[in-house]
């Protein structure tokens, strides 16, 4: 759990919010949903960087305008910041405050922190299907580019994905690595390139592929070290610890005598340890071992940010995506978090089914329970926070139980329906 305060950035006037395991941001176009999501993502990325080396990394971000420059480059935030813009991010590892055009970062000593894989799924995700030769797109260092990197990794890892649980009919996505093609099998015979598929498929394929990879596959992609590799690594570590001790001793002695120049040390055991030899020689063969262990050793969970999951999707598909996401978040033993921006009532109505299932689902008769589509997606409402944003301000739209109260999307529906009913009387006459 972390907290975020934003003042006077883009359309945001003043908001303060708790970030739950699952957080929904509801609001009309250009209301500031994505602004909040991007500010949070950037703060959590800085927190992640600071975790690797606090002194060195925090010093980089507080220099000059580098904090705002990062927003402008990565999120295209030019024009969003003003003289009185303010950010306060209180995370598990750092507290970050941007005030009076200056950034301050402090370490939270007493809180636990799990190193996350961050992934931002933008509304422009269908670009990965629409743009040919996408790998050549590297002119900028922005949000779209990094989503593309996750897309490239996801499709190579998954290779194929059945979309039956989201789309009403049998649809399968296949990545053909030999010719770098993304293929859709629609039914038993139809085969077409993803770039020629419907807008709905061009949206849902990258959404599902990347989301599945980030929440599941990224932790499985690299195999654990073999017993032999572990033994070599332990031996290499022992030798390197001994080497470090020798170096420290020599450095201290040279400080006392004022001696300078190169230091030469004979490393015993290198010839008998291929891994140590690779480390000392910076040999590329070590990359295999590093790759196989890196994510298991460092990534503990994922923080995923999803813009408008409803994009180009029929209401049934929107519902099924929400059910899928809630099931993933509920069943994973990792402490994932998800922030979703939406302006779809169907997304919220689907979420509400998951919430009421978390409260009352177990009281249902077994047959009714098994026939309820959201059965595997019931989730404790305490894990979910839903905000609506309007006129640059934020408020929760949940009752004390956690269920969604009547919000302005419901009100808009009633308003439209009232207009229809008023005219219906004259039609029937």
Residue pairs with C-beta under 8 A, 6 or more apart in sequence:
1 18
1 19
1 20
2 18
2 19
2 44
2 89
2 90
2 91
2 92
3 16
3 17
3 18
3 19
3 88
3 89
3 90
4 15
4 16
4 17
4 19
4 36
4 39
4 40
4 43
4 87
4 88
4 89
4 90
5 15
5 16
5 17
5 86
5 87
5 88
5 89
6 12
6 14
6 15
6 35
6 36
6 39
6 86
6 87
7 13
7 14
7 15
7 84
7 85
7 86
7 87
8 14
8 82
8 84
8 85
8 86
9 35
9 39
9 80
9 81
9 82
9 85
9 86
9 87
10 32
10 35
10 77
10 80
11 30
11 31
11 32
11 35
11 392
12 32
12 35
12 36
12 392
13 391
13 392
13 393
14 392
14 393
15 32
15 36
15 389
15 392
15 393
15 394
16 394
17 23
17 36
17 385
17 387
17 394
18 385
19 40
19 337
19 339
19 385
20 337
20 383
20 384
20 385
21 329
21 335
21 336
21 337
21 338
21 383
21 384
22 326
22 329
22 337
22 338
22 340
22 379
22 383
22 384
22 385
23 337
23 338
23 339
23 340
23 384
23 385
23 386
23 387
24 339
24 340
24 341
24 342
24 347
24 348
24 351
24 384
24 385
24 386
24 387
25 33
25 36
25 37
25 339
25 340
25 341
25 342
25 387
25 388
25 389
26 33
26 342
26 343
26 348
26 386
26 387
26 388
26 389
26 397
26 407
26 409
27 33
27 341
27 343
27 388
27 389
27 390
28 343
28 390
29 343
31 389
31 390
31 392
32 389
32 392
33 307
33 341
33 342
33 343
33 389
34 123
34 307
34 341
35 80
36 341
36 389
36 394
37 120
37 305
37 307
37 339
37 341
38 71
38 75
38 77
38 120
38 143
38 305
39 71
39 87
40 89
40 305
40 339
41 118
41 120
41 303
41 305
42 70
42 71
42 74
42 75
43 87
43 89
43 91
43 96
44 89
44 91
44 116
44 118
44 303
45 118
46 57
46 61
46 94
46 96
46 105
47 89
47 91
47 92
47 93
47 94
47 96
47 113
48 115
48 116
48 118
49 57
49 61
50 57
50 58
50 93
50 94
50 105
50 107
51 93
51 113
51 115
54 94
54 107
58 94
58 105
60 66
61 67
61 70
61 103
61 105
62 102
62 103
62 104
62 105
65 101
67 98
67 103
68 77
68 81
68 101
71 77
71 80
71 81
72 78
73 140
73 141
73 142
74 141
74 142
74 143
74 146
75 142
75 143
76 142
76 143
83 101
85 98
85 101
86 98
86 99
87 96
87 97
87 98
88 95
88 96
88 97
88 98
89 95
89 96
89 97
90 108
91 108
91 113
92 108
92 111
92 112
92 113
92 114
93 107
93 108
93 111
93 113
94 105
94 106
94 107
94 108
95 105
95 106
95 108
96 103
96 104
96 105
97 103
97 104
97 105
98 104
114 300
114 301
114 335
115 298
115 299
115 300
116 299
116 300
116 301
116 302
116 303
116 337
117 214
117 218
117 295
117 299
117 301
117 302
117 303
118 302
118 303
118 304
118 305
119 147
119 150
119 210
119 214
119 302
119 303
119 304
119 305
120 143
120 146
120 147
120 304
120 305
120 307
121 147
121 206
121 207
121 210
121 211
121 304
121 305
121 306
121 307
122 143
122 144
122 147
122 307
123 307
123 308
123 311
124 144
125 147
125 151
125 203
125 206
125 207
125 210
125 311
126 199
126 202
126 203
126 206
126 311
126 312
127 134
127 144
127 148
128 134
128 147
128 148
128 151
128 206
129 182
129 194
129 195
129 197
129 201
129 202
129 205
129 206
130 195
130 202
131 137
132 195
134 148
135 152
135 180
137 144
137 145
137 148
138 145
147 210
150 210
150 213
150 214
151 206
151 209
151 210
153 213
153 218
153 221
154 209
154 210
154 212
154 213
154 214
154 217
155 175
155 182
155 209
156 175
156 177
157 213
157 217
157 221
158 175
158 209
158 212
158 213
158 217
159 174
159 175
159 177
160 172
160 173
160 174
160 175
161 172
161 173
161 205
161 208
161 209
161 212
162 170
162 171
162 172
163 171
163 172
163 173
163 201
163 204
163 205
163 208
164 170
164 171
165 320
165 324
166 204
166 208
166 317
166 320
166 321
166 324
167 200
167 201
167 204
167 317
168 316
168 317
169 186
169 187
170 186
170 187
170 188
171 184
171 185
171 186
171 187
171 201
172 184
172 185
173 182
173 183
173 184
173 185
173 194
173 205
173 209
174 182
174 183
174 184
174 185
175 181
175 182
175 183
176 182
176 183
181 193
182 193
182 194
182 195
182 205
183 191
183 192
183 193
183 194
184 190
184 191
184 192
184 193
184 194
184 197
184 201
184 205
185 191
186 192
186 197
194 201
194 202
194 205
195 202
197 205
198 312
199 312
200 312
200 313
200 314
200 317
202 312
203 311
203 312
203 313
204 312
204 313
204 317
204 321
207 306
207 309
207 321
208 321
208 324
211 304
211 306
211 325
211 328
214 302
214 304
215 302
215 304
215 328
215 329
215 332
215 336
216 328
216 332
218 295
218 299
218 302
219 295
219 296
219 299
219 334
221 295
222 291
222 292
222 293
222 294
222 295
222 296
223 292
224 292
224 293
224 296
225 233
225 289
225 292
225 293
229 275
229 289
229 292
232 273
232 274
232 275
232 276
233 275
233 289
235 269
235 273
235 275
235 276
236 273
236 275
236 276
236 279
239 267
239 268
239 269
239 270
239 273
239 276
240 276
240 279
243 265
243 267
246 265
247 263
247 265
250 263
250 265
251 263
253 259
254 260
254 263
267 276
267 280
269 276
270 276
270 277
270 280
271 277
274 285
275 286
275 289
277 283
278 285
278 286
279 286
300 334
300 335
301 334
301 335
301 336
301 337
302 334
302 336
302 337
303 336
303 337
303 338
303 339
304 336
304 337
304 338
304 339
305 338
305 339
305 340
306 325
306 338
306 339
306 340
306 341
307 341
308 341
308 342
308 343
308 344
309 318
309 321
309 322
309 325
309 340
309 342
309 344
309 347
310 318
310 342
310 343
310 344
310 346
310 347
313 321
315 346
318 344
318 346
318 347
318 350
319 346
319 349
319 350
319 373
322 347
322 350
322 351
322 354
322 377
323 350
323 353
323 354
323 373
323 374
323 376
323 377
324 377
325 338
325 340
326 351
326 354
326 374
326 377
326 378
326 379
327 376
327 377
328 336
329 336
329 338
329 379
329 383
330 376
330 377
330 378
330 379
331 376
340 347
342 348
343 409
345 409
345 410
345 413
348 386
348 404
348 407
348 409
350 374
351 384
351 386
351 404
352 403
352 404
353 374
353 377
354 374
354 377
354 378
354 379
355 379
355 381
355 384
355 402
355 403
355 404
356 403
357 372
357 374
357 375
357 377
357 378
357 379
358 378
358 379
358 380
358 381
358 402
359 381
359 401
359 402
359 403
361 369
361 372
361 375
361 378
362 369
364 372
369 375
380 402
381 398
381 401
381 402
381 403
382 402
384 402
385 396
385 398
386 396
386 397
386 398
386 404
387 394
387 395
387 396
387 397
388 394
388 395
388 396
388 397
388 407
388 408
390 408
397 404
397 405
397 407
398 404
398 405
399 405
